[in-house]
Amino acid sequence: MAAVIQPYPALRKTRNNASLMKSLVWAPACVLGVIFVVLVSTRQHVDSLGAGIVARRSACATTPRISSQPRMANMRTSARKHGRWLENMGKGAAALGLAGSMALGNPSLATEFDVLDAAGPTNGYIMDDAPVLQKGSEKKMNEELSYLDVGKGFKLNVVTVRKLEESSDAESLGEKMLEKWNKDKSNSGVLVLVAKGYEAALVGGDKFMAAVGDDAAGSISQDTVSYFASQGRPNQGVSEGVKRITAILNGEADPGPPELKEFKRERTYKTKEEVDASKGASIQVVGALLLIAFVVPMLQYAGYVQRD
């Protein structure tokens, strides 16, 4: 009987230790936050009751005791300070507990270990663990990938992760997922996007990569997926990458990568030659204006004198 080999034991142990440390840190914080909130609420309720009793006593009393007023004022001031201190402590502990609960349950804090532990994609052919994909895009891509799987016999999975913890690069992670999620690797492929660093890779079996082509695979991962991710549009990058892959495997023409915009820097200043030339032109214009200003009046005066 063959022995059952557990995949990635080191990764599981590391991830379990990380989860245990999170629980040990944030669980007490959540409990303390709840306790302080309850204490503050109780304190405020008691203070309100005490204030009501004091008000009723003051209303019923006909001759207030002058000697007890300073003492009562000091007690009220001390009680207010104590209540404010408890309230601030309660708010801080509650915020800490809320942050802990959000850290434990926020999917955006997921890492590579969550992907490696998964038995398969979480949404059809896609596992958006980063997460960076839109629901509408996921639905459309799943339809295209389903037709590709059923109609053409090529299976493609899409994986996004926030950052890498164990794998050296996106290609290494893709090879691990290809090995784990597919019994027949020959006709299967995995498109990986690492949100941190905008790193992308397309890996697959022999038949899959032969149908796509090495040049097209490199262009899809770098010129399409990684390019759009670096521009702040990872959803569009993955969608366009899947569109190119499905077009090639369906026997259609490759739409190709997007047109990379090249920005040419133009000078916003003038060179010394341009400045000298503009100075010379300005001097000529000013000289001509001065000449006209002096000559024209003199000619007019000479004409008037000759008439007289």
Residue pairs with C-beta under 8 A, 6 or more apart in sequence:
6 12
7 180
8 116
8 117
8 176
11 113
11 116
11 117
11 166
12 117
14 113
14 165
14 166
15 113
15 114
15 117
18 113
22 103
22 104
23 104
25 100
26 100
26 101
26 103
26 104
27 100
29 93
29 96
29 97
29 99
29 100
30 97
30 100
30 101
31 97
32 93
32 96
32 97
33 93
33 94
33 95
33 96
33 97
33 98
33 100
34 94
34 97
35 93
36 86
36 89
36 90
36 93
36 94
37 90
37 93
37 94
39 86
39 90
40 86
40 87
40 89
40 90
40 91
43 83
43 86
43 87
44 83
44 87
47 79
47 83
50 79
54 72
58 64
103 109
107 129
107 131
108 130
108 131
108 162
109 162
110 129
110 130
110 161
110 162
111 161
111 162
111 163
111 165
112 161
112 163
112 164
112 165
112 166
112 167
112 173
113 165
113 166
114 129
115 127
115 129
115 159
115 161
115 173
115 177
116 166
116 176
116 177
116 180
118 127
120 127
120 181
121 127
121 157
121 158
121 159
121 181
122 128
122 129
123 138
123 142
124 138
124 142
124 145
124 146
125 141
125 142
125 145
125 146
125 149
125 155
125 156
125 157
125 158
126 133
126 138
126 141
126 142
126 145
126 157
126 158
126 159
127 157
127 158
127 159
127 160
128 138
128 158
128 160
129 159
129 160
129 161
129 162
130 160
130 161
130 162
130 193
130 195
130 234
131 160
132 160
132 193
132 195
132 229
132 234
132 235
132 238
133 160
133 234
133 235
133 238
134 235
137 235
137 238
137 239
140 239
141 158
141 238
141 239
141 242
144 242
144 243
144 246
145 155
145 156
145 158
145 242
145 246
147 246
148 154
148 155
148 156
148 246
148 249
148 250
149 155
149 156
152 249
152 250
153 187
154 187
154 188
154 189
154 207
154 208
154 211
154 249
155 182
155 187
155 188
155 189
156 188
156 189
156 190
156 191
156 204
156 208
156 242
156 245
156 246
156 249
157 177
157 181
157 188
157 189
157 190
157 191
158 190
158 191
158 193
158 238
158 242
159 173
159 174
159 177
159 190
159 191
159 192
159 193
160 192
160 193
160 194
160 195
160 234
160 238
161 173
161 192
161 193
161 194
161 195
162 194
162 195
162 196
163 194
163 195
163 196
163 197
164 170
164 173
164 194
164 196
167 173
167 176
169 199
169 201
170 192
170 193
170 194
170 199
170 200
170 201
170 221
171 192
171 201
171 203
173 192
173 194
173 201
174 190
174 191
174 192
174 201
174 202
174 203
175 190
175 203
177 190
177 192
178 185
178 188
178 189
178 190
178 203
178 204
178 205
179 185
181 188
181 190
182 188
182 205
184 205
185 204
185 205
186 205
186 206
186 207
186 208
187 205
187 207
187 208
188 204
188 205
188 208
189 202
189 203
189 204
189 205
189 208
189 209
189 212
189 245
190 202
190 203
190 204
191 200
191 201
191 202
191 220
191 221
191 225
191 238
191 241
191 242
191 245
192 200
192 201
192 202
192 203
193 199
193 200
193 225
193 226
193 229
193 234
193 237
193 238
194 200
195 229
195 234
198 226
198 229
198 230
198 234
199 226
200 221
200 222
200 225
200 226
200 229
200 237
200 241
201 221
202 212
202 217
202 218
202 220
202 221
202 241
202 245
203 209
204 212
204 217
209 217
211 248
211 249
212 220
212 245
212 248
212 249
213 248
216 244
216 248
216 254
219 256
219 257
220 241
220 244
220 245
220 257
221 241
223 257
223 258
223 260
224 237
224 240
224 241
224 244
224 257
224 258
225 234
225 237
225 238
225 240
225 241
226 237
227 237
227 257
227 258
227 260
228 234
228 236
228 237
228 240
228 258
229 237
240 255
240 258
243 255
244 254
244 255
244 256
247 253
247 254
247 255
248 254
270 278
